[in-house]
Amino acid sequence: MKVKVHVTLKSGVLDPQGKAVQHALASLGFAGVEGVRQGKYIELELAEKDPAKAREAVDAMCRQLLANTVIENYAIDIAA
């Protein structure tokens, strides 16, 4: 089973990498970019066949390792 995890900074947390990308885009002539937020994309291949059990396992992975839940949110997408 393929699982996709998107990790993003919580609203209000400063994103210096996003700011650097925004400035780089402006210097390359891409006008009108008012904000950039950068995150992580993680793709997992699991042996688990039960989507509920897979979601529970990946949620634990996110809380323990994949995301810093103090400053980051995460979203889990399980491909059927």
N, C-alpha and C positions, 0 to 999 in steps of 0.2 A: 504494500500500500504506500502510495506516495503522499507525503505531507509537506506542505509549504508553510513556513513561518515568516511573518513580516514583523520586524522589530523597529519601532520608531521612538524617538524621544517624546516624552510627555509635553503637553502644551506648557509653555512658561519656562522650560529648561533651555538654556542658551545652547545654540548649535554653531560652534565656530567653524566646523567643516562646511556646513550649509552656507554660512556667510561667505566663506572663501570661494565656494563654487559660484555663488551669486555674483561676487565681484569679478571673477574670471569670465563669466558669461557676458557681463557688461563690457569688459575690456575687449571681448571678441566681437562686439557689435550687436549682441542680442539685447535689444532694448525692451523694457516693459516687464522684466522678471522682478516681481516685487518681493519675492521671498523664496528661499530654498531650505528644505528640511531633509537631512540625509538619514538613512537608516540602514538596516541589514536585511538581507533575504537569505534564508536558510532552507535547503531542501533536504528532506529525510526520506529514506526508503526503509519502511518497516516490514517485518515479517507478519505482524499482527493483521488479522483479517477483520476483526470486529471494530467498526469505526468509533464506537463509544470508548472501547478500551484504548484504542490508538490515541484518541483525543486526550484521555486521562493521562496516558504516559507522556505525551508531548507537552501537555500543560505542566507536568512535574519537571520535565527537562528544561522548559523555559524558566520556571521559577527558581530552579537550582543552578542553572548554568548559562542558558542561551540569552537571557535578558536580565538586565539589572532593574528589577521591578521598582526600585526607589525612583529612578529617573526615566524608565522606558516602559512603553506599552508593547504588547505583542498580540498578533492575530494569527490564528491557526486555520489553515484551509486544507481539508482532507479530500483528496481526489478519489472519487468512487470507482 
